[in-house]
Amino acid sequence: MHFKEVCNRRCILTSSGLILVAFGVFLTFCFHAVFRDILYEELKLRPTSRGYDAWVTPPFPLSMDVYFFNWTNPEDLKNASTKPILEELGPYRFTERPEKVDIVWHNHNHTVSYRKKSVYFFDEEGSNGTLDDVISSINVVALSAANRARSWNYVKQKGVSMGLGLYDQDVYVVKTAGELLFDGYEDNMVLMGKQLFDASEVPFDRVGWFYTRNNSADLIGHYNVHTGVDDIFKIGSMAEWNYKPRTDFFAGHCGMLNGSAGEFYPPGLTKDVPIQLFTPDMCRSLPLDFEQEEEVAGIRGYKYVGGPRTVDNGTQFPETACFSAGEIVPSGVLNISSCRFGTPVFMSFPHFYGADEYYLNQVEGLNPDKSKHQLYMTMEPT
């Protein structure tokens, strides 16, 4: 009798324990599932979302650092035995206050359209230099005119040649940092071009890398991105740019709008799938590959970096050949001239970091350094 009671108690305790364990496991899975569902619901972009106001106007300012290469010996260009000598200047730091404007919601396909507008203020304390610094740089007007004239007939080429001579154009200009950035500077060739060519061919009346960008919502285009309401794994991904589902600047799959506009990335990032970042200044998406796990402010994240594939033009990765604009050059430099109104503009990482040694051998003064010049983003993956 006593044996049976002990056995019954043990059986009851064992059964109860198993039930509690099973219930605990069930609650654990349910908790994670419920937490995930709540999290995903909060992540979806709506006018009523908690993060909506911060999406429209980020609560903290951003910093943009600009560096110049001062060309110290431009007069030696015709001397074949002398390389261009470059001197890095900067940073010239600007505080950026971004804002999204012209916001329109499209419930039929769960997307939102908007434009981006930023106001920039020069941060004198955070800068190593002033906007009055005098810099010798390449003459983008003369180079652009000469580049376009290559495909023109003899009469037009002669006209460009006469214009370059008439306005005393050289391969370099000497301007202040402010003129080269937001202020811009007048150029007689540009003024002449606005009279002779269509407005789309010569869209600006001054020359400056960021001229008309300050407080403008027009320069980097019209965005249409997925809100994640119908599918959280689409959140933040590009649907259209300038009212089209692809760009007109690169052929084939290179013209596709891959990846995010930069504000949102879907949950569940993995190490074996690159992330894509759409960059309007280049009219294309940049792939970033997983490099390592790292901790930022106590949060564990995945570090994705720009590698050889990011700046390849078909030299190393055949699938990137459609970014080459028909000219295969050593890897590490991208031709984005079609995106910049036909001006011969090429993109690389700073100091030709990660590029073919060919480029470093053409100039003096460059020192690529991974810790300074690597492009990367660290993302919380869940």
N, C-alpha and C positions, 0 to 999 in steps of 0.2 A: 504493500500500500504506500509506504513511504517512498519507495523507488519510483512508483508511478507518478506521485506528486512532483518529485524532483524532475522527472523526465518531462512532465507536462509544462512545468515552469520554464525549463530550458527551451522547450519547443516554442513556447509562447514568446519568450525573450528573443530567441533567434529569429522567429518570424517577424516580431515587431522591429527588430534591428534591420532586417532585410527590407521591410516595408519603408522604414525611415530612410535607409540608404537610397532606395529606389526613388522615394519622394524627393530626397535631396538632390539626386542627379537630375530628376525631372525639373525641379525648381531652377537648378543651375542652367539647364538648357533653355527653359522658359524665360528666365531672367535675361540671358544673353539675347534671345530672340526678341523679347519685348524691348530691351534697351536698344537693340539695333534698329527696330522699327521706329521707336521714338526719335532716335538720332537721325535716321534717314528722313523722317518727316520734317524735322527741324532744319535739315540741310537744304531742302527744296526751296528754290527761290520764288517768292511771291511778294506782292506789296505788303502783306501782313507778316512776313517772316521776321524773326527777331534780328537777323543780320541784314535786313534790307537797307536800313539807314546807313550802316557802315559800308555796304556795297556801293551805294550811291555816292557817298562822301566819306572816305576813310577818316577815322577819328584822329589819326596821327599823320603828320607830314612825312613825305618821302625825301630822300636826298639823291641827287643826281650829280655824280662827279665826272667832269670832262677833262681829258688830257689832250694836249697838242704835241705834235712833233715839230719843233722849230728847225727848219732847214738852214743850217749854218753856212753852207757853201754853195748856194745855187748858181753863182757865177762860174763855177767849175764844171757845170753840166756837160759842156762840149769837150771837156778833157776826158778822153776815154780811160785814162789811167787813174782817174780819181772817182771815188764812190761818193754818193750823197752822204753827208754826215748829219745825223739827226740828234736832236737834244729834246728829251721829254720835259714838258712844262705842265705844271698843275699839281694837284687837282684844282679846277675851278668848280667850286661846289654851289649847287643851286638847290634851294628848298622847293619842292614841288607839292602843290595842293590840287589833287585831281578831283574831278567831279564828272558824273555821268549825266547827260542831258538828252532831251528829246526821247524819253523812255516810252516805249509802246509795247504792250503785252499782247501776245498772239495765242489765245487759248485753244484755237483749233489745232495747233501743232506744238503747243507747250514750249514756245520760245519767247524771248524778249529782245527788242531792238533798242539800240541806243547809240549815242556818240560820246566820245571822251573829250573832255576839255580840262586843261591844266593851266594853272597860273604858276609862274616860276619867279623866285626871288633870289638874287645873288647873296650867298652866304659868305660875307667877307672874312669872318673869323674862321670858318672851316676851310677856307681856300688857301692855297700856297701861290699867291699871285693876285693881281688885280685885273679888271677888265680893260685897263689901259696898257697892259703889257703888249709890246710890239712883237709880232710873230711873222716869220717868213714861211709861207706855205705855198702849195701848188696853186696855180691859176686854173680853177675848175672851168671858168668861162672859155678860156682859150683852148683848153684840152677838149672840152665838150664840142666846141665848134669844129675843131680839126677832126675829131672822131666822127662826127656826123657827116662831114664833107667827104669822107672816104668813099661813100657809096653814091655821091652825086656826080652829075656830068661835069665836064671841064669848065663850062661857063660859071656854074654855081661854085665850083671849087675855087676858081679864080676870084670870084667875089668875096669869098670867105678869106682868102689869102690877102686881098687888098684891105679888107676890114681889119684884119689882125695887124697889118702894117700901119694903117691909118691911125688906129687907136693905140699904137705902141704897146701891143700886147706881148707879154713875155710868158715863160713857163711858170713863173712864180709871182706872187704878190706879197707885199708887206702891209699888214693890217693889224689892228688891235684885236685882242681876244674878244672884246664886245662886238666888234664889226663882224668877225668870223662866226659868231654864234647868233644871238637873237637880234641885234641891231641891223645887221646886214650893211652892205656898202653899194654905192652906185657903180655901174660899169657901163661904159658907152656901147659896148658890143651887145649887152642885154637890151638897152634902150633901142638900139637899131633893130635887134631881132624882134622886139614887140611890134615894130612897125611893119616888118616884112613877113612875119609868120603868124600862123594861127595861135590863138591864146593858149591852146592846149600844148603847143610846142614850146612856148616861152611863158610859163604861168606866173612868173614873179617879176617885179620891177627892181628888186635889189638882190644881192647875193649874200647868203648866210646859211650856215648849216641848219639853224633852227629859226630862220626868219619866218615870220607869220605864225609860228607855233604857239607863242605865249598867248594864253586866253582864247585860243581858237578851237572850235569843235569840228573843223572841216578837214584838217590836214591828214589825219590818220584814218579817215574813213568811217563808214557806217557798219556797225556790228549787229549780228543777229545770232544769239546763242541759245542753247537748250537750258531750260530751267530745272530739269530733273523731276518735274511733277509727274510725268508719265513713266519715267525710267531714271532712277537716281544715278545710274551709271553713265548717263549722258550729261549730267549737270556740268555747266561751264563750257561744254565743247562747242566749237564753231559750227553754225548751220549755214550762214551766209556772211559775206563781206562785200560791202558796196553793192548789195542787192543781188549777188550772184553766189551760187554754191561752190564756185571755184574761182581762182584768179586767172587773169588773162596774160600773165607775165611769164609763165613756164608751161611747157607742154606736158601732156600725159599725166601720170600720177603726181608729178612734181607741182602741178597746179592745184592739187586737192587741198581743201581746208581741213587739215588734220589737227587734232588735239584741242587744247584749251586756249581761251583768250587771256588766261593768266590769273583770273580771280578765283576760280574754282577748279578743283580736280575731283574726279569721282572717288568714292571709297574703294578699298580693296586693292590698292596698288601692289604690284608684285615686282620681284627683282628681275624677272626674265623678260618683262615687257617694258620697253622704253616709254617715257612720257614725251608728249609733243607740245611745243609752245608756239603758237602763231604770233609772228612778229610783223606788224603792218609796215614798219620801216623797211623791211626786206621783202614784203609781199609773199611770204612763205612761212612754212612751219619748220621749226628746228627740233630734231630728235635729241633727247638727252638719255644716256644709258646709265643704269644703276652702277655705282662704284663701290659703295660700302654703307654699312649702318653707322650712324653717329648720333650723339646726344646734343641737343640744343636747348638751353634753358631748362634742363631736367627732363626733356621730352625726347623719346627715342624716335629717330626718323631714318628714312632712306635718302641717301645722297645720290642725286642724278647729275651727271656731268656731260658737258659737251666734249665729245671725243673726235677721233678721225672721221667718223661718218658724218658728224654734224657739219663739217666744213669741206666735205669731199665734193668733187665735181666730175666723178666718173673715173678718176685715176685709180682709186683703190676699190671702190664699190660701184660696180656697173649700174646699179639701180639709181645712182645719183647723177648719171650722165645728163639727164634732162635739165639739170640746174646749170649746165656749163655754157649755155647760150651759143652752142656750136663751136666753142673754142676750148679745147682740152689743154689745160695748163697744169703745172705741178700742184699736187694736193695741198689744201690748206687755205685757199683763197677762193671766194665765191663771187661770180660776176652778177651783180644786181642792177646793172645799168638799165634794164628794161623797166625796173620798178622806180627808177629815179629820173624819169622824163628823158631817157636816152643819154644822160650824163654818164661818162665812164666812171662808175663807182664800184669798188670791189670791197668785199668784207672779209676780215680774218679775225682771229683772236688777237688781243693786244701783243705787240712785239712779235708777231707771227708765231705765237705759242702753238706748238703742235703741227706747224706747217712744214713743208719740205724745206730742207736746208738751202735750196736754191734761192729762196727769198732773202734769208739772212745774209747770204753772200753778196747780195746786190747793194747793200747799204752798210753803214757803220753807225753804232750807237744803240742798237737794239739788244735787249737782254731778256729773253723769255724766261719766265719764272712761274711754275705751277701755282705756288702759293698766292701770287698776285694776279695772274692772268687767266686762270681757269674759270670757265663759265659753269656754274652749278646751282642747283636748287635742292634744298633738303625738305622732304615732305613727310608728314605724319601719315603712314600708309593705311590706317584702318578707317 
